[in-house]
Amino acid sequence: MIERPKLVLILTVLAVIGLSSLYAYASTIGPRAVEIGELDETYLGKLVEVQGMVVDVAVLPSGSIIIDLADIGNPASIVIFLGEDAAEEAPPLADGDMLKARGIVQVYANELEIVPEQGDDIIVLDREGPLEPRPNALSGSPWLFEGENVSVWGKVEFVWHADENWTLLYLGEECYFMMIPGNEGFSLDDAGDFTGRVEYSNMHGWWYLAKQ
């Protein structure tokens, strides 16, 4: 008969081996590419791959890294947790970086997070030009894009020339505004891609695009 302490040790070792085997098996079949806004409890324990924009990076005293990754397609975000070993191998990260990350979906403090096994599960994507978020993502979570240059499609539904220096546009059903220097000739129903920097007021809860 196996003594109880030895039995506990054996079961612990088997559990660790089982988790490692799960990741190894999931790696062989490849991660499932999903949008951050689609993640829910049905993905727990599964290997996934997500893509988004870094809105915050925190390095813990232990050396672990917590990344807040925003979905530019939907008003949603997810935490990416890098343990010490993975954090040492990961590329340098900064707010505004576009990332592709893969890892196992877990729960911590009642919130979903993605835990990559190694540093090369984090890939910094090349970024040229402004971000192109969907309008509902921008209007739903503007604070995630604060200070970022973005390009969005819109249709002018209201024009107000504040003074000779500024023109205010109201762009479509997603209810966002754009401040444009000067008194440019915009008309109602003008449509197209509008590019500017996201300015957000946490105190008042409003935001707008500022064209430089």
C-alpha positions as CSV (number, residue, x, y, z in Angstrom):
1,M,0.0,0.0,0.0
2,I,1.4,3.4,-1.0
3,E,1.8,5.8,2.0
4,R,-0.3,8.9,1.9
5,P,2.6,11.5,1.5
6,K,4.0,9.5,-1.4
7,L,0.6,9.2,-3.0
8,V,0.1,13.0,-2.8
9,L,3.5,13.6,-4.3
10,I,2.7,11.1,-7.1
11,L,-0.6,12.8,-7.9
12,T,1.0,16.2,-7.9
13,V,3.6,15.1,-10.4
14,L,1.0,13.5,-12.6
15,A,-1.1,16.7,-12.5
16,V,1.9,18.8,-13.7
17,I,2.7,16.2,-16.4
18,G,-0.9,16.3,-17.5
19,L,-1.0,20.1,-17.8
20,S,2.3,20.1,-19.7
21,S,1.0,17.4,-22.0
22,L,-2.2,19.4,-22.6
23,Y,-0.2,22.4,-23.8
24,A,2.1,20.2,-25.9
25,Y,-0.9,18.5,-27.5
26,A,-2.7,21.8,-28.1
27,S,0.5,23.2,-29.7
28,T,0.6,20.3,-32.2
29,I,-2.9,21.0,-33.5
30,G,-2.2,24.8,-33.5
31,P,-4.0,27.6,-31.6
32,R,-7.5,28.7,-32.6
33,A,-7.5,32.3,-33.9
34,V,-10.3,34.2,-32.2
35,E,-11.2,37.9,-31.7
36,I,-10.8,39.2,-28.1
37,G,-14.4,40.2,-28.0
38,E,-15.4,36.5,-28.6
39,L,-13.6,35.0,-25.6
40,D,-15.8,33.5,-22.9
41,E,-15.8,30.6,-20.4
42,T,-16.2,28.1,-23.3
43,Y,-12.5,28.7,-24.2
44,L,-11.1,27.8,-20.7
45,G,-8.2,25.4,-21.0
46,K,-8.0,25.9,-24.8
47,L,-5.0,27.3,-26.8
48,V,-6.0,30.4,-28.6
49,E,-4.4,33.2,-30.7
50,V,-5.5,36.8,-30.4
51,Q,-4.4,40.0,-32.0
52,G,-4.8,43.5,-30.6
53,M,-3.2,46.7,-29.4
54,V,-1.3,47.1,-26.1
55,V,-2.9,49.7,-23.9
56,D,-0.9,49.0,-20.8
57,V,2.2,47.0,-19.7
58,A,3.0,46.3,-16.1
59,V,6.1,44.6,-14.8
60,L,5.7,42.9,-11.4
61,P,8.4,42.7,-8.8
62,S,8.7,39.0,-9.5
63,G,9.6,39.8,-13.2
64,S,6.3,38.7,-14.5
65,I,4.5,40.9,-17.0
66,I,0.8,41.8,-17.3
67,I,-0.3,43.1,-20.7
68,D,-3.7,44.7,-21.3
69,L,-4.6,44.0,-24.9
70,A,-7.4,45.8,-26.6
71,D,-9.5,44.5,-29.5
72,I,-9.6,47.1,-32.3
73,G,-12.6,45.3,-33.8
74,N,-14.8,45.4,-30.7
75,P,-15.1,47.3,-27.4
76,A,-13.2,44.6,-25.5
77,S,-9.9,43.8,-23.9
78,I,-8.0,40.8,-22.4
79,V,-5.1,40.4,-20.0
80,I,-2.1,38.5,-21.2
81,F,0.0,37.2,-18.3
82,L,3.6,36.3,-18.9
83,G,5.4,34.3,-16.1
84,E,9.0,35.1,-15.2
85,D,10.6,32.7,-17.8
86,A,8.3,33.8,-20.7
87,A,8.7,37.5,-19.7
88,E,12.5,37.2,-20.0
89,E,12.2,35.8,-23.5
90,A,9.5,38.2,-24.7
91,P,10.3,41.1,-27.0
92,P,10.3,44.7,-25.6
93,L,6.7,46.0,-25.4
94,A,5.2,49.5,-25.3
95,D,1.8,51.1,-25.3
96,G,0.4,51.2,-28.8
97,D,2.2,48.1,-30.0
98,M,0.1,45.7,-32.1
99,L,0.6,42.2,-30.9
100,K,-0.3,38.6,-31.8
101,A,-0.3,36.5,-28.7
102,R,-1.1,32.8,-28.2
103,G,-1.6,30.9,-24.9
104,I,-4.0,28.9,-22.8
105,V,-7.2,30.7,-21.6
106,Q,-7.4,30.7,-17.8
107,V,-9.3,32.5,-15.0
108,Y,-7.7,34.7,-12.4
109,A,-9.7,36.8,-9.9
110,N,-12.9,35.9,-11.8
111,E,-11.5,37.4,-15.0
112,L,-10.4,35.6,-18.2
113,E,-6.7,35.9,-19.1
114,I,-4.4,34.3,-21.7
115,V,-1.2,32.7,-20.4
116,P,1.6,32.1,-23.0
117,E,4.0,29.4,-22.2
118,Q,7.1,31.1,-23.7
119,G,8.3,34.5,-24.9
120,D,8.0,33.7,-28.6
121,D,4.3,33.2,-28.2
122,I,4.3,37.1,-28.2
123,I,4.9,38.6,-31.6
124,V,5.1,42.4,-32.2
125,L,3.5,43.2,-35.5
126,D,4.7,45.8,-38.0
127,R,2.6,48.9,-37.9
128,E,2.4,51.4,-40.6
129,G,0.1,54.4,-40.6
130,P,-2.9,54.9,-38.3
131,L,-4.9,52.2,-36.6
132,E,-8.2,51.3,-38.3
133,P,-10.6,50.3,-35.5
134,R,-14.2,49.5,-36.2
135,P,-16.4,52.5,-35.3
136,N,-18.2,50.6,-32.6
137,A,-14.9,49.7,-30.9
138,L,-13.8,53.3,-30.9
139,S,-17.1,54.7,-29.7
140,G,-17.6,51.9,-27.2
141,S,-14.1,52.1,-25.5
142,P,-12.5,55.4,-26.6
143,W,-10.2,55.5,-23.6
144,L,-8.4,52.4,-25.0
145,F,-7.3,54.5,-28.0
146,E,-6.4,57.7,-26.2
147,G,-3.5,59.5,-27.9
148,E,-3.5,57.1,-30.9
149,N,-3.8,58.1,-34.5
150,V,-6.7,56.3,-36.0
151,S,-8.6,56.3,-39.4
152,V,-12.3,55.6,-39.4
153,W,-15.0,55.7,-42.0
154,G,-17.8,58.2,-41.4
155,K,-20.4,60.4,-43.0
156,V,-20.8,64.0,-42.1
157,E,-24.2,64.7,-40.5
158,F,-23.5,68.0,-38.8
159,V,-21.0,70.8,-39.5
160,W,-20.3,73.6,-37.1
161,H,-17.6,76.3,-37.7
162,A,-16.6,77.1,-34.1
163,D,-14.6,80.0,-35.3
164,E,-12.2,80.8,-38.1
165,N,-9.7,78.3,-36.6
166,W,-11.8,75.2,-36.0
167,T,-14.5,73.1,-37.7
168,L,-16.5,70.6,-35.8
169,L,-17.9,67.5,-37.6
170,Y,-20.4,65.0,-36.3
171,L,-19.7,61.7,-38.1
172,G,-22.6,59.3,-38.3
173,E,-24.5,57.0,-36.0
174,E,-21.5,56.0,-34.0
175,C,-21.7,59.4,-32.4
176,Y,-18.2,60.8,-32.6
177,F,-16.9,64.2,-33.3
178,M,-13.9,65.5,-35.2
179,M,-12.1,68.8,-34.6
180,I,-10.4,70.0,-37.7
181,P,-8.0,73.1,-37.7
182,G,-9.2,75.8,-40.0
183,N,-12.4,76.4,-41.8
184,E,-12.3,73.6,-44.4
185,G,-15.2,73.1,-46.8
186,F,-17.1,70.1,-45.6
187,S,-20.7,69.5,-46.5
188,L,-23.5,67.3,-45.2
189,D,-23.3,63.7,-46.4
190,D,-19.6,64.0,-47.2
191,A,-18.4,60.4,-46.6
192,G,-15.0,58.8,-46.4
193,D,-12.1,57.9,-44.1
194,F,-11.3,60.5,-41.5
195,T,-7.9,60.4,-39.7
196,G,-7.0,62.1,-36.4
197,R,-5.7,61.6,-32.9
198,V,-8.1,60.3,-30.2
199,E,-8.6,62.8,-27.4
200,Y,-10.6,61.6,-24.4
201,S,-11.8,63.3,-21.3
202,N,-12.1,60.9,-18.4
203,M,-13.7,63.6,-16.3
204,H,-16.5,64.4,-18.7
205,G,-16.7,61.0,-20.5
206,W,-16.6,62.5,-24.0
207,W,-14.1,62.1,-26.8
208,Y,-13.3,63.4,-30.3
209,L,-10.8,63.0,-33.1
210,A,-8.3,65.9,-33.5
211,K,-6.8,66.4,-36.9
212,Q,-3.2,67.8,-36.7
